[in-house]
């Protein structure tokens, strides 16, 4: 797995754990917009569309992705 892939998965996990893009961005020392962009890219890459993580809270698809 490429380093960039691990960074994006870490970003997703941080948002899910913090339940907030703002808190996750602070934790990861990145801007909120960069974090949002990374999560949006992951959503597109895995084919679930936007909204797996909405407002920092995983939706139904996000919860199943998080469990896997």
C-alpha positions in Angstrom: 0.0 0.0 0.0 1.4 3.4 -1.0 2.2 6.0 1.6 -0.5 8.3 0.1 -3.1 5.6 0.5 -2.2 5.3 4.2 -2.4 9.0 4.7 -5.9 9.1 3.2 -7.0 6.1 5.3 -5.5 7.9 8.4 -7.5 11.0 7.5 -10.7 9.0 7.2 -10.1 7.3 10.5 -9.3 10.6 12.2 -12.6 12.1 11.0 -14.5 9.1 12.1 -12.9 9.0 15.5 -13.2 12.7 16.1 -16.7 13.0 14.6 -15.5 16.4 13.2 -13.5 17.5 10.3 -12.3 20.5 12.3 -11.0 18.4 15.2 -9.5 15.8 12.9 -7.7 18.5 10.9 -6.2 20.0 14.0 -5.1 16.5 15.2 -3.5 15.8 11.8 -2.0 19.4 11.5 -3.7 20.0 8.1 -6.3 22.4 6.9 -10.0 21.4 7.1 -10.3 21.9 3.3 -7.3 19.6 2.7 -8.9 16.9 4.9 -12.3 17.3 3.3 -10.6 16.9 -0.1 -8.8 13.8 0.9 -11.9 12.1 2.3 -13.9 13.1 -0.8 -11.2 11.6 -3.0 -11.4 8.4 -1.0 -15.2 8.3 -1.4 -14.8 8.6 -5.2 -12.0 6.0 -5.3 -14.0 3.4 -3.5 -17.1 4.2 -5.4 -19.4 5.2 -2.6 -20.1 8.7 -3.7 -20.1 11.8 -1.5 -21.4 11.6 2.0 -19.7 8.5 3.5 -18.6 11.0 6.1 -20.9 13.9 6.4 -20.2 16.5 9.0 -17.6 14.2 10.6 -20.1 11.4 11.2 -19.9 8.3 9.0 -23.2 7.5 7.3 -24.4 4.0 6.7 -21.8 3.3 4.0 -19.1 4.9 6.1 -19.9 2.7 9.1 -19.7 -0.4 7.0 -16.4 0.8 5.5 -15.0 1.6 8.9 -15.9 -1.9 10.2 -14.2 -3.7 7.4 
